[in-house]
Amino acid sequence: MSGTRISARFDRLKSENRSGLVTFITAGDPDRGTSQSILDALPGAGADLIELGMPFSDPMADGPAIQAASLRALENGANMKQTLEMVASFRKNDAQTPVILMGYYNPIYAYGPEKFMADAKSAGVDGLIVVDLPPEETELQQPVKAAGLDFIYLTAPTTGDDRLPLVAEHAGGFIYHVSITGITGTKSASAGAVETAVERIRRHTGLPIAVGFGIRTPAQAAEIGRFANAVVVGSALVSRIEENLNGGGAASGACRDAVLGLVRDLAGGLKS
């Protein structure tokens, strides 16, 4: 593992003998101010790593909750420039918590890949998850490496032993194991099936393994955290934002605290 904020955080988690909490929110959801306020407060609530979604009009791997979050953000003026500005603002007060941008290639392509890498590095981004660029699609691999960022790849229950070495060869930071086949936030896998999958992935890589998709409660997080290096929670947090909008679609006064309360509960489940 390279000497990045991501590797340092997983080293710390290992020294503390616990699984980490990776939280996902969409940049600019439901508006820039509320989103920034939530982002800034996530580490204090218990987030060990942060995935910040890059709003996109066609997030094909995401379920209804995250699709709606992208739409809310875009309708309120979110764009890639604003997303990077949010990271830069976050970094003014937090130099240690890893931030990973997650999303799709189209907004990066529209921004300009070389410019995006330079601006992401300058803002304080640590890694990328680009859902629609598997390791066979190589156009971003060299720019990401040159910028000193980690390219985090996904595995799924259908990823066979013949393909895992390719994923492991190109991955950095950690492996993100998608525990179900399908879109985000729609169902959950059995812990036994996920544990078997994680054990199989570990035969191919020494990178930490984070497990996501379908984890919504502290109990589920604790169960997966027994054998995964980190647990990723996204749709549950995004849904908590949606549940705390007023009739006009704006954030209620309780929105921020509702999201952070769930983060504290999830972190508590992992630590218990």
Secondary structure, DSSP 4 states (H G I P E B T S, - for coil): --SSHHHHHHHHHHHTT--EEEEEEETTSS-HHHHHHHHHHHHHHT-SEEEEE---S--TTS-HHHHHHHHHHHHTT--HHHHHHHHHHHHTT-SSS-EEEEE-HHHHHHH-HHHHHHHHHHHT--EEEETT--TT--TTHHHHHHHT-EE--EE-TT--TTTHHHHHHH--S-EEEE-SSS-TTS----HHHHHHHHHHHHTT--S-EEEESS--SHHHHHHHHTTSSEEEE-HHHHHHHHHTB-TTSPBPTTHHHHHHHHHHHHHHHHH-
